Amino acid sequence: MKREWTFFRQILNCLGVEVSLVNVMSREYVLKQFIKTISPEYDYILIDNMPSLGMLTVNALAAADSVIIPVMAHYLPVKGLEQLMQTIYKVRKQINRKLQIDGILLTMVDRRTNFSKEIIELLHDNYGEYINIFKTAIPFSIRAAETSAEGVSIYKHDPKGRVAEAYKKLVEEVIGDGSERK
């Protein structure tokens, strides 16, 4: 019960922030202004958003230099990707001209199923020519789902598991891509 309450409280906090931003001047830049105050202390700042297209996502995109788009290997998330891409392009055009898309990250991939294979192919066909699709895909794992419920890192919960290994490979791929861009 405690875990569910913590999760529910996190959602309420996000909703509260979303509602409180409605009447704020320059509300798209609130997170950017905060990050500007702390950025000298960090080499990298990662912003992890809930899958929504609300004001918190717009704030994150306004504050970011680049974005990695995680997409579950399922039909509805792939359909939602189109809306997210439209939001990213609007933010880039109107708010943050420097925003770049680092790539699409496939998550919860079960390579044993034809469905996952079809979704991967669909993403490559529709976006692969224009947007990097990371070679590393995060596999589906019950152990990974348990980390959310427990509120711990995959590296603490299952450090030698498939998902932890996949995230390590993703970090190497992102760092490699980043050094190539520079």
Secondary structure, DSSP 8 states (H G I E B T S, - for coil): -HHHHHHHHHHHHHHHHHHHGGGSTTGGGHHHHHHHHHGGG-S-------S--SHHHHHHHHH-SEEEEEEESSHHHHHHHHHHHHHHHHHHHHT-TT-EEEEEEEESB-TTSHHHHHHHHHHHHHHTTTS-B-S---B--HHHHHHHHHT--HHHH-TTSHHHHHHHHHHHHHHHHHHHH-
